[in-house]
Amino acid sequence: MHTMFRATARRLPFLVLPVIFVWLANYLLSVLGPLSLRHGDPDYIYLFSGLSLGNLNFDIGHVDNPGTPLQILVAIVTRVVHFFSGKGTYTADMLSRPDFYLLHVIVFNHILIALCMFYTGWKSFSFTGNYFFSVLLQMSFLTGWSVFYDTSIVSPEVLIYMPVSLLIVQLLKYLYGNSGTLSIYEVLKLSLICGLGLSIKLDYFPLFFLPFFILKSWKQVAIYTFASFLAFILFAFTIIKRYLYFYRWVTGLILHSGKYGLGEKNIIDSGAFGSNIANLAGFYPLLYLSVGILVVVVLLHLIIHRKQNATKWLKLAWGVVFSVVFHTLLVSKHFGYGYMMPSVYLVPFVLFLIIYGRKLPVLTGSVVAVVFVTVLFVLFTKETTGSLEWKKPQMAEKIETSRAVRQIVADKPFLIIDKPYNFYFHESPLLFGWFFQGSYRQMYKERLEEMYPNVYVFDNGHKKFFYWGDLLTINEILELHKTVYCFVHAARQESFLDLYKNIEAGADTVGEYFNKSTGNRLYIISKP
């Protein structure tokens, strides 16, 4: 009993950061408000994909990421929530209260992340025997605002922390193990982790190569590669029915230089490639600074111990450097800051490798670890506080505007001219998510028309309004309703004026609502 109590007590310090993380993440949710007013991609795509799986429909429309574990998680969480708090049928309730259900998915993600953080600290301590090293290794989500903000949305980038943390634990086990090689069982565990990571999002792919640096033979490389592929198929089973689409998607990413596998068939856009690398370095300075220091430490090691065979630490260091560099090149080809997240989660591990590589005395190494932890906390606090200073009033204004406009419009015909990714009403991200549902679009279209009759969302490309898939001109809408309300985002005033010029003679408009601070307006458009 006494031994069990001591073992439990030794693990308690590793609960501190997970608890702080959950508190901060939930505080962020309370500050930012409804998800639909600040995000839609890919949150609402996963809303529909999870809804399909929750109804045991497996022909998922969106398998690009492929994102299957997150789709399953959304299905399970929303089913459980509906069982206890549902209003009406599962599908109707999900579509009428999307923010309510996605909020529960986000909170469940927080719990998963906290558990992974605790596991990372606890297991790493069993190898290192050093509390400060273990706390440092728990800090992936406290390395910057951009990393932490993702905890407030439904995104595979958040869930991909799980395989990264499991990978770090396996690498530590190798580093501190008595043997210089991996057993087949350990190789298979690495394969399962890789398959899980790839099934969450293909952004994990550069980390697939990291274990190559510690595998002892071509046989192990072959086993790891083949088992990773099988694990990927197992975890990403939703791509099986759509394997041709998925194959074309992946080949498009490889052969085309544009985003999402589009653009010229020239593999790399040389004009944007260099600037993309610079943008990544500017956006994630901590990642590239820590990797740069690790490279310096490696070079010093090679100079001082040039006659020594490659150590386990050296193999791991080269593996991390290669993975991050390769990842940077891939993301610079198909640019997006969020695509770097698997490597960004490695920052604490990189800092740990710097300490370990210098072979510092225990006390000195602990002091350096404390310094790293303190710097991460200070930078995180400063960046997060600065970001919230402008984010909080912005979200407060959006919530107030949305509420005021809803009260005025009530159930009357409503036209929405939103700015993409800056929504004021949840119908806009609902429509966005609906577009990615493939063969299920028609089924959801009929249900959405019942639930949101006479709500039309403007598409700037077509210069028309979507009514759950049907494109209508403003004159066609006025023929149906004679009088409509139209919300116009400040950034879309010119689009509205262009539309208004084309309204047939006899139409009139009245400024019903105007927010002077933002320029957002609500119009009544009438036609005799």
C-alpha positions as CSV (number, residue, x, y, z in Angstrom):
1,M,0.0,0.0,0.0
2,H,2.8,2.4,0.9
3,T,4.6,1.6,-2.3
4,M,1.4,2.2,-4.4
5,F,0.9,5.6,-2.6
6,R,4.4,6.7,-3.3
7,A,4.1,5.7,-7.0
8,T,0.8,7.7,-7.3
9,A,2.3,10.7,-5.5
10,R,5.3,10.7,-7.9
11,R,2.8,11.1,-10.8
12,L,0.8,14.0,-9.4
13,P,3.2,16.7,-10.6
14,F,2.4,15.7,-14.2
15,L,-1.2,16.6,-13.6
16,V,-0.3,20.3,-13.1
17,L,0.2,21.3,-16.8
18,P,-2.8,19.2,-18.1
19,V,-5.1,20.9,-15.5
20,I,-3.7,24.4,-16.4
21,F,-4.2,23.5,-20.1
22,V,-7.8,22.5,-19.6
23,W,-8.6,25.6,-17.6
24,L,-6.9,27.9,-20.2
25,A,-8.6,26.1,-23.1
26,N,-12.0,26.4,-21.6
27,Y,-11.4,30.1,-20.7
28,L,-10.5,30.7,-24.3
29,L,-13.8,29.1,-25.4
30,S,-15.8,31.4,-23.0
31,V,-14.0,34.4,-24.4
32,L,-14.4,33.6,-28.0
33,G,-18.0,32.6,-28.0
34,P,-19.9,30.6,-30.6
35,L,-17.8,28.6,-33.0
36,S,-19.9,29.5,-36.1
37,L,-19.1,33.2,-35.6
38,R,-15.3,32.7,-35.9
39,H,-14.7,29.5,-37.8
40,G,-16.2,27.1,-40.4
41,D,-13.4,25.3,-42.1
42,P,-13.0,22.4,-41.4
43,D,-15.3,22.4,-38.3
44,Y,-18.6,22.2,-40.1
45,I,-17.2,19.7,-42.6
46,Y,-16.6,17.4,-39.6
47,L,-20.0,18.3,-38.2
48,F,-21.6,16.7,-41.3
49,S,-19.1,13.8,-41.6
50,G,-19.6,12.9,-38.0
51,L,-23.3,13.2,-38.4
52,S,-23.1,10.7,-41.3
53,L,-21.1,8.3,-39.3
54,G,-23.4,8.8,-36.3
55,N,-26.2,7.6,-38.6
56,L,-24.0,4.6,-39.7
57,N,-23.6,6.0,-43.2
58,F,-20.0,5.2,-44.2
59,D,-19.8,6.8,-47.7
60,I,-18.2,10.0,-46.3
61,G,-18.1,12.9,-48.7
62,H,-14.9,14.4,-47.3
63,V,-11.9,12.1,-47.0
64,D,-9.2,14.5,-48.1
65,N,-7.4,14.7,-44.8
66,P,-8.6,11.8,-44.4
67,G,-9.5,12.7,-40.8
68,T,-11.3,9.4,-40.0
69,P,-10.4,9.4,-36.2
70,L,-11.9,12.9,-35.8
71,Q,-15.0,11.9,-37.8
72,I,-15.5,8.9,-35.5
73,L,-14.9,11.1,-32.4
74,V,-17.5,13.6,-33.6
75,A,-20.0,10.8,-34.2
76,I,-19.5,9.2,-30.8
77,V,-19.5,12.5,-28.8
78,T,-22.6,13.9,-30.5
79,R,-24.5,10.6,-30.2
80,V,-23.7,10.6,-26.4
81,V,-24.7,14.3,-26.0
82,H,-27.9,13.7,-28.0
83,F,-28.8,10.7,-25.8
84,F,-28.6,12.9,-22.6
85,S,-29.6,16.4,-24.0
86,G,-31.2,15.8,-27.4
87,K,-34.2,17.8,-28.6
88,G,-36.0,15.9,-31.4
89,T,-34.2,13.5,-33.8
90,Y,-30.4,13.2,-33.8
91,T,-30.0,14.7,-37.3
92,A,-32.4,17.6,-36.8
93,D,-31.0,18.5,-33.5
94,M,-27.4,18.5,-34.8
95,L,-28.3,20.8,-37.7
96,S,-30.4,23.2,-35.5
97,R,-27.8,23.4,-32.7
98,P,-24.5,22.9,-34.5
99,D,-22.5,25.1,-32.1
100,F,-23.9,23.2,-29.1
101,Y,-22.7,19.9,-30.4
102,L,-19.3,21.0,-31.7
103,L,-18.7,22.7,-28.3
104,H,-18.9,19.3,-26.7
105,V,-16.5,17.8,-29.3
106,I,-14.0,20.6,-28.5
107,V,-14.3,20.0,-24.7
108,F,-13.8,16.2,-25.3
109,N,-10.7,17.1,-27.3
110,H,-9.4,19.1,-24.4
111,I,-9.7,16.0,-22.2
112,L,-7.9,13.8,-24.8
113,I,-5.1,16.3,-25.0
114,A,-4.8,16.6,-21.3
115,L,-4.6,12.8,-21.0
116,C,-1.8,12.7,-23.6
117,M,0.1,15.5,-21.8
118,F,-0.2,13.5,-18.5
119,Y,0.9,10.3,-20.3
120,T,3.9,12.1,-21.9
121,G,5.1,13.5,-18.5
122,W,4.5,10.3,-16.6
123,K,6.2,8.0,-19.1
124,S,9.1,10.4,-19.9
125,F,9.8,10.6,-16.1
126,S,10.1,6.8,-16.0
127,F,12.9,7.1,-18.5
128,T,14.6,10.4,-17.5
129,G,14.0,10.3,-13.8
130,N,13.9,14.2,-14.0
131,Y,10.7,16.2,-13.3
132,F,12.0,19.2,-15.1
133,F,12.7,17.3,-18.3
134,S,9.3,15.7,-18.1
135,V,7.4,18.9,-17.6
136,L,9.3,20.4,-20.5
137,L,8.1,17.6,-22.7
138,Q,4.5,18.3,-21.8
139,M,4.5,21.8,-23.2
140,S,3.7,21.4,-26.9
141,F,0.4,23.4,-26.7
142,L,2.1,26.2,-24.8
143,T,4.6,27.1,-27.5
144,G,2.5,29.9,-29.0
145,W,-0.9,31.5,-29.6
146,S,-1.3,29.8,-33.0
147,V,-0.8,26.4,-31.5
148,F,-3.1,27.1,-28.5
149,Y,-5.9,28.7,-30.6
150,D,-6.5,25.5,-32.4
151,T,-7.8,24.0,-29.2
152,S,-10.9,26.2,-29.6
153,I,-11.9,24.7,-32.9
154,V,-12.8,21.2,-34.3
155,S,-9.7,20.4,-36.4
156,P,-7.5,17.4,-37.1
157,E,-4.4,19.5,-36.3
158,V,-5.4,19.3,-32.6
159,L,-6.0,15.6,-32.6
160,I,-2.7,14.9,-34.4
161,Y,-1.0,15.8,-31.1
162,M,-2.0,12.3,-29.9
163,P,0.3,10.3,-32.3
164,V,3.1,12.9,-31.9
165,S,3.1,12.5,-28.1
166,L,3.0,8.7,-28.5
167,L,5.9,8.9,-30.9
168,I,8.0,11.1,-28.5
169,V,7.5,8.5,-25.7
170,Q,8.7,5.7,-28.0
171,L,11.7,7.7,-29.0
172,L,12.6,8.4,-25.4
173,K,12.2,4.7,-24.7
174,Y,14.8,4.0,-27.5
175,L,17.1,6.7,-26.2
176,Y,17.2,5.5,-22.6
177,G,17.0,1.8,-23.4
178,N,19.8,-0.6,-22.8
179,S,19.8,-1.9,-26.3
180,G,20.9,0.1,-29.3
181,T,18.3,-1.4,-31.6
182,L,14.6,-1.8,-31.7
183,S,12.7,-5.1,-31.5
184,I,10.1,-6.0,-34.1
185,Y,7.4,-5.4,-31.5
186,E,8.7,-1.8,-31.0
187,V,8.8,-1.3,-34.8
188,L,5.2,-2.4,-35.1
189,K,4.2,0.1,-32.3
190,L,5.9,2.8,-34.3
191,S,3.9,1.7,-37.4
192,L,0.6,1.9,-35.5
193,I,1.5,5.4,-34.3
194,C,2.4,6.4,-37.9
195,G,-0.8,4.9,-39.3
196,L,-2.9,6.8,-36.7
197,G,-1.1,10.1,-37.5
198,L,-1.5,9.8,-41.3
199,S,-5.2,8.8,-40.8
200,I,-5.8,12.0,-38.8
201,K,-4.1,14.2,-41.4
202,L,-1.5,13.6,-44.1
203,D,0.5,16.5,-42.6
204,Y,2.0,13.8,-40.4
205,F,3.8,12.3,-43.4
206,P,7.3,14.0,-42.7
207,L,7.3,12.3,-39.3
208,F,6.9,9.0,-41.0
209,F,10.6,9.2,-41.9
210,L,11.8,10.0,-38.4
211,P,12.0,6.3,-37.2
212,F,14.1,5.4,-40.3
213,F,17.1,6.9,-38.5
214,I,16.9,4.4,-35.6
215,L,15.8,1.3,-37.5
216,K,18.7,-1.2,-37.6
217,S,18.2,-2.9,-41.0
218,W,16.4,-2.8,-44.4
219,K,14.2,-5.6,-43.1
220,Q,13.0,-3.4,-40.2
221,V,12.5,-0.5,-42.7
222,A,10.4,-2.8,-44.9
223,I,8.3,-4.0,-41.9
224,Y,7.8,-0.5,-40.6
225,T,6.7,0.9,-44.0
226,F,4.3,-2.0,-44.8
227,A,2.8,-2.1,-41.3
228,S,2.4,1.7,-41.4
229,F,0.4,1.4,-44.6
230,L,-1.8,-1.3,-43.2
231,A,-2.4,0.7,-40.0
232,F,-3.3,3.7,-42.1
233,I,-5.9,1.7,-44.0
234,L,-7.2,0.4,-40.7
235,F,-7.6,3.8,-39.1
236,A,-8.7,5.6,-42.3
237,F,-11.3,3.0,-43.3
238,T,-13.6,5.7,-44.8
239,I,-11.3,6.1,-47.8
240,I,-11.9,2.5,-48.9
241,K,-15.2,3.3,-50.7
242,R,-13.6,6.4,-52.2
243,Y,-10.2,5.2,-52.9
244,L,-10.1,6.5,-56.5
245,Y,-11.0,10.0,-55.3
246,F,-8.4,9.8,-52.6
247,Y,-5.8,8.6,-55.0
248,R,-6.5,11.5,-57.4
249,W,-6.4,13.9,-54.4
250,V,-3.0,12.7,-53.3
251,T,-1.5,12.6,-56.8
252,G,-2.8,16.1,-57.4
253,L,-1.0,17.3,-54.3
254,I,2.2,15.8,-55.6
255,L,2.0,16.9,-59.2
256,H,0.4,20.3,-59.0
257,S,1.9,23.5,-57.5
258,G,-1.4,25.1,-56.3
259,K,-3.2,24.7,-53.1
260,Y,-5.4,21.6,-52.6
261,G,-3.7,19.9,-55.6
262,L,-4.8,22.6,-58.1
263,G,-2.8,25.0,-60.2
264,E,-0.2,24.3,-62.7
265,K,1.1,20.8,-63.2
266,N,4.7,21.9,-62.4
267,I,5.0,20.4,-58.9
268,I,6.6,23.6,-57.4
269,D,5.7,27.2,-57.9
270,S,9.3,28.6,-57.8
271,G,8.0,32.2,-57.4
272,A,6.3,31.5,-54.1
273,F,8.4,28.7,-52.8
274,G,11.2,30.8,-51.2
275,S,8.8,33.4,-49.7
276,N,6.7,30.5,-48.2
277,I,9.8,29.2,-46.4
278,A,10.5,32.7,-45.1
279,N,6.8,33.1,-44.0
280,L,7.0,29.8,-42.1
281,A,10.2,30.8,-40.3
282,G,8.6,34.1,-39.3
283,F,5.4,32.5,-38.1
284,Y,7.1,29.7,-36.1
285,P,10.4,31.3,-34.9
286,L,10.6,29.0,-31.9
287,L,10.5,25.9,-34.0
288,Y,13.3,27.0,-36.4
289,L,15.4,28.6,-33.6
290,S,15.3,25.4,-31.6
291,V,16.1,23.2,-34.6
292,G,18.9,25.6,-35.5
293,I,20.4,25.3,-32.0
294,L,20.1,21.5,-32.2
295,V,22.0,21.5,-35.5
296,V,24.8,23.6,-33.9
297,V,24.9,21.1,-30.9
298,V,25.1,18.2,-33.4
299,L,28.0,19.8,-35.3
300,L,29.9,20.5,-32.1
301,H,29.4,16.9,-31.1
302,L,30.7,15.7,-34.5
303,I,33.8,17.9,-34.2
304,I,34.6,16.9,-30.6
305,H,33.8,13.2,-31.0
306,R,34.6,12.8,-34.7
307,K,36.0,9.2,-34.2
308,Q,33.0,8.0,-32.3
309,N,30.3,5.9,-33.9
310,A,26.8,7.4,-34.2
311,T,25.1,7.4,-30.9
312,K,21.4,6.9,-30.3
313,W,21.0,10.6,-29.5
314,L,22.8,11.6,-32.8
315,K,20.5,9.4,-34.8
316,L,17.4,10.9,-33.2
317,A,18.8,14.4,-33.6
318,W,19.4,13.9,-37.4
319,G,15.9,12.3,-37.7
320,V,14.2,15.3,-36.1
321,V,16.2,17.8,-38.2
322,F,15.5,15.9,-41.4
323,S,11.7,15.6,-40.6
324,V,11.4,19.3,-39.9
325,V,13.3,20.4,-43.0
326,F,11.4,18.0,-45.2
327,H,8.1,19.1,-43.6
328,T,9.1,22.8,-44.3
329,L,9.7,22.0,-48.0
330,L,6.4,20.2,-48.4
331,V,4.4,23.0,-46.7
332,S,6.2,25.6,-48.8
333,K,5.0,23.7,-51.9
334,H,1.4,23.6,-50.6
335,F,1.3,26.5,-48.2
336,G,-0.7,26.8,-45.0
337,Y,0.6,27.6,-41.6
338,G,-1.5,24.9,-39.9
339,Y,0.1,22.2,-42.0
340,M,3.3,22.5,-39.9
341,M,1.6,21.5,-36.7
342,P,3.0,17.9,-36.3
343,S,6.5,19.4,-36.4
344,V,5.6,22.3,-34.1
345,Y,4.5,19.8,-31.5
346,L,8.1,18.5,-31.5
347,V,9.5,21.8,-30.1
348,P,9.7,20.6,-26.5
349,F,11.4,17.4,-27.6
350,V,13.9,19.4,-29.7
351,L,14.7,21.5,-26.6
352,F,15.1,18.3,-24.6
353,L,17.5,16.8,-27.2
354,I,19.6,20.0,-27.0
355,I,20.0,19.5,-23.2
356,Y,20.6,15.8,-23.5
357,G,23.2,16.3,-26.3
358,R,25.3,18.6,-24.3
359,K,25.7,15.9,-21.6
360,L,25.1,18.5,-18.9
361,P,25.3,17.5,-15.2
362,V,21.9,16.7,-13.7
363,L,21.7,20.0,-11.8
364,T,22.8,22.1,-14.7
365,G,20.5,20.2,-17.1
366,S,17.6,20.8,-14.7
367,V,18.3,24.5,-14.6
368,V,18.4,24.7,-18.4
369,A,15.1,22.8,-18.5
370,V,13.6,25.3,-16.0
371,V,14.8,28.2,-18.1
372,F,13.3,26.6,-21.3
373,V,9.9,26.1,-19.4
374,T,10.0,29.6,-18.1
375,V,10.7,31.1,-21.5
376,L,7.9,29.1,-23.1
377,F,5.5,30.3,-20.4
378,V,6.5,33.9,-20.8
379,L,6.4,33.9,-24.6
380,F,3.0,32.1,-24.5
381,T,1.5,34.5,-22.0
382,K,2.7,37.5,-23.8
383,E,1.5,36.3,-27.3
384,T,-1.8,35.1,-26.0
385,T,-2.6,38.2,-24.0
386,G,-1.7,40.4,-27.0
387,S,-3.9,38.3,-29.3
388,L,-6.9,38.3,-26.9
389,E,-6.7,42.1,-26.6
390,W,-8.1,42.5,-30.1
391,K,-9.9,39.2,-30.3
392,K,-12.2,39.7,-27.3
393,P,-13.8,43.0,-28.4
394,Q,-14.1,41.7,-32.0
395,M,-16.0,38.6,-30.8
396,A,-18.2,40.6,-28.4
397,E,-19.2,42.8,-31.3
398,K,-20.0,39.8,-33.5
399,I,-22.1,38.2,-30.9
400,E,-24.1,41.4,-30.3
401,T,-24.5,42.1,-34.0
402,S,-25.8,38.5,-34.6
403,R,-28.2,38.7,-31.7
404,A,-29.6,42.2,-32.7
405,V,-30.0,41.2,-36.4
406,R,-31.8,37.9,-35.4
407,Q,-34.2,39.8,-33.3
408,I,-35.1,42.2,-36.1
409,V,-35.3,39.5,-38.8
410,A,-37.1,36.9,-36.8
411,D,-38.6,34.3,-39.3
412,K,-38.8,36.6,-42.3
413,P,-36.9,35.9,-45.6
414,F,-33.2,36.6,-44.9
415,L,-30.3,37.2,-47.3
416,I,-26.8,36.9,-45.8
417,I,-23.8,38.6,-47.5
418,D,-21.0,37.4,-45.2
419,K,-17.3,37.6,-45.6
420,P,-15.8,34.1,-46.0
421,Y,-14.2,32.8,-42.7
422,N,-15.7,35.8,-40.9
423,F,-19.2,34.7,-40.4
424,Y,-22.0,36.3,-38.3
425,F,-24.6,33.6,-38.7
426,H,-24.3,29.8,-38.5
427,E,-26.2,29.2,-41.8
428,S,-23.0,30.3,-43.7
429,P,-20.7,27.7,-42.2
430,L,-23.5,25.1,-42.4
431,L,-23.7,25.7,-46.1
432,F,-19.9,25.5,-46.4
433,G,-19.9,22.1,-44.6
434,W,-22.8,20.8,-46.6
435,F,-20.9,21.3,-49.9
436,F,-18.4,18.5,-48.9
437,Q,-20.9,15.8,-48.3
438,G,-20.9,14.0,-51.6
439,S,-23.7,11.6,-52.1
440,Y,-25.4,12.7,-48.8
441,R,-25.9,16.3,-50.0
442,Q,-29.4,15.7,-51.3
443,M,-30.5,14.1,-48.1
444,Y,-29.2,16.9,-46.0
445,K,-30.5,19.5,-48.5
446,E,-34.1,18.5,-47.9
447,R,-33.7,18.6,-44.2
448,L,-31.9,22.0,-44.2
449,E,-34.6,23.5,-46.4
450,E,-37.2,22.4,-43.8
451,M,-35.2,23.8,-40.9
452,Y,-34.0,27.0,-42.5
453,P,-36.6,28.0,-45.0
454,N,-36.1,31.3,-46.8
455,V,-32.5,31.8,-45.7
456,Y,-30.1,32.6,-48.7
457,V,-26.3,32.9,-48.5
458,F,-24.5,35.0,-51.0
459,D,-21.7,33.5,-53.1
460,N,-19.3,36.2,-54.4
461,G,-18.0,34.0,-57.2
462,H,-21.4,33.4,-58.8
463,K,-22.8,36.8,-57.7
464,K,-25.9,34.8,-56.7
465,F,-27.5,33.4,-53.5
466,F,-27.3,29.8,-52.5
467,Y,-30.5,28.2,-51.1
468,W,-29.0,24.9,-49.9
469,G,-27.4,24.2,-53.3
470,D,-29.8,26.1,-55.6
471,L,-28.4,29.3,-57.0
472,L,-30.9,32.2,-57.2
473,T,-30.5,35.8,-58.4
474,I,-31.8,38.6,-56.1
475,N,-34.6,39.3,-58.5
476,E,-35.7,35.6,-58.4
477,I,-35.8,35.8,-54.6
478,L,-37.8,39.1,-54.7
479,E,-40.3,37.4,-57.0
480,L,-40.8,34.8,-54.3
481,H,-41.0,37.0,-51.3
482,K,-41.5,40.7,-52.4
483,T,-39.8,41.9,-49.2
484,V,-36.6,40.5,-47.7
485,Y,-34.0,41.4,-45.1
486,C,-30.4,41.5,-46.2
487,F,-27.4,41.5,-43.9
488,V,-24.3,43.0,-45.5
489,H,-20.8,42.5,-44.0
490,A,-18.7,45.7,-44.2
491,A,-16.2,44.1,-46.6
492,R,-19.0,43.2,-49.0
493,Q,-20.7,46.6,-49.4
494,E,-19.6,46.9,-53.0
495,S,-21.0,43.5,-53.7
496,F,-24.3,44.6,-52.3
497,L,-24.3,47.8,-54.3
498,D,-23.6,45.8,-57.5
499,L,-26.5,43.6,-56.7
500,Y,-28.8,46.5,-56.0
501,K,-28.1,48.1,-59.4
502,N,-29.5,45.0,-61.0
503,I,-32.7,44.9,-59.0
504,E,-35.7,45.4,-61.3
505,A,-37.4,48.8,-61.2
506,G,-39.7,49.4,-58.3
507,A,-37.5,47.9,-55.6
508,D,-36.7,50.0,-52.5
509,T,-34.3,49.6,-49.6
510,V,-34.3,50.9,-46.0
511,G,-31.3,50.9,-43.6
512,E,-32.8,49.0,-40.7
513,Y,-29.6,48.4,-38.8
514,F,-26.1,50.0,-39.0
515,N,-23.1,49.4,-36.8
516,K,-20.9,52.5,-37.1
517,S,-17.8,50.8,-35.6
518,T,-17.8,48.0,-38.1
519,G,-19.8,49.2,-41.0
520,N,-22.0,46.1,-41.0
521,R,-25.6,46.9,-42.2
522,L,-29.0,45.3,-42.3
523,Y,-31.3,46.3,-45.2
524,I,-34.9,45.8,-46.0
525,I,-35.4,45.3,-49.7
526,S,-39.0,45.6,-51.0
527,K,-40.5,45.2,-54.4
528,P,-44.1,46.3,-55.1
